[in-house]
Amino acid sequence: MKPLVSILIPAYNAERWLAETIRSALGQTWPNKEIVVVDDGSRDRTLSIARQFASKCVSVVTQENQGAPAARNRAFELCQGDYIQWLDADDLLSADKIAKQMELAQACKNNRVLLSSAWGAFMYRVSCAQFSPTALWCDMSPVEWLLRKLGQNLHMQTATWLVSRDLTEAAGPWDTRLSLDDDGEYFSRVVLASDGTRFVPDGKVFYRQLGFDRLSSIDRSDKKLESQFLSMRLHVAYLRSLEESERTRAACLTYLQTWFGWFFEERPDLARKLEQLAARLGGRLAAPQLPWKYLCIQKLFGWTVAKQIRQRWNRCKSSAIRSWDKTLFHLEERNLAISSATAAENASEQKTGLPAASSISLPP
């Protein structure tokens, strides 16, 4: 019997994409799999859509809204798999993603090895997913992985990982205090507990990135900023627990500086704490700088106004790109429907020897 892989899908107000995501999970060529969908108190048709797929290998449960980390913890409690595949409710897996990773897992025979894969971002058209390799797309030790993640501000998308049950239990549950960067913190902890990462380039994940509408987009809410701050503090502690050196402290300082601008004026109390953390690392944080095209606005109206204008411009640009991609997506769907209808008509004509009903010209 091949090892059982549990595909765990937390879902909240995901009616638009959930069916496609579940079909992606069901379509995995790895034969021994189960799928657990946890509806996190959705207010739309997410639960009813999930229940349409309920079967011997697809379990669907619901709970009051508690956030993605709590939904993921519930899914893990319910699953039986030897390996865990996390999958957000709007993302997709290539059909052989799990099979490719399991080939390596069975070859290396070490449950503490953490498997990753390639991922590409898209909006509506999966065919346009952009796979952009980073310094994390290779085999690494835990300290090297965290060093690159913090020092270069990189990340791996949630679904790229395939994690053994032993390693999942060693890492501990998802942190329910976090509403932002919960995945970054969690998988840093998984890496910390691992014997290193192994990258499987042929396994692919399609990450639906709909711009500023995603939960992971940074806005000015106190809850998100507090979550980001806590996650940053934990990241620094994880890397320093593996190695206390000049290079790890430099990576931590770069990481803090990268995110410092989000707290600089919106949350000066958290900004001060970041400065204090930087001082303990032997460095200091500089006042954040906006791109050159916003410097005149900053001089005239201040940092906050200039930053808000930049955010609004980025939102408008993202919205325009998203709308265009959506339009092309619907055109492709329409053309596909027309092609399918034409093919059905041709098949009917060949079967009966008569023109298809829709092509018969009726007399007036």
Disulfide bonds with the S-S distance in Angstrom:
none
